[in-house]
Amino acid sequence: MKSYRREDRRLTAQLEDGTVEGSVVRSGSRIEVFLHGRHHILEMHDPLRQELAVESSAGDLEAPMPGKIIAILVGTGDRVERDVPLLILEAMKMEHTIRAPARGRIARILCRVDEQVGEGTELIEFEAES
C-alpha cells in the first residue's frame, strides 16, 4: 500500500494497481468493512482482555451507523446467549444484525420497527450475566 486516508467512516487506499474506497465501522472488537458492494465482518480476539470485554458489555447497544430498524427479534426480559441476533438495522442498502455481546437479559428495547435512527442511538439496554 502506498498511502491511505480516513475521513469519518470512509477509507481510501492507494495501492500499486489503483485506488480502493470503502467504509469501515468499528463496534467494540467487531470491524465491518463495506467494499465494492460487499460486506465483510472482522472480529478481533484478545484472550487477555476476554474478562474485561464481558464486564464492559453491559449497558446499551448502539446503532453503528444511521439506518432504519427493520426487525426486532427479542422482547424486554428475554434472556439471550452471546451472539444471538437482537435486531436488524438497514443501512447503506445492506442489513446489519445487532447481536448480543454476551450472555444476558434484554432490560429495555429503546427503538421500534420502521424507526429511522442515527449513529450512536441507543437501541437496546442490555444486562450482561457473568
Summary of the structure (lengths in Angstrom):
residues: 130
radius of gyration: 16.3
end to end distance: 42.7
largest distance: 52.9
contacts: 348
relative contact order: 0.18
helix: 8%
strand: 56%
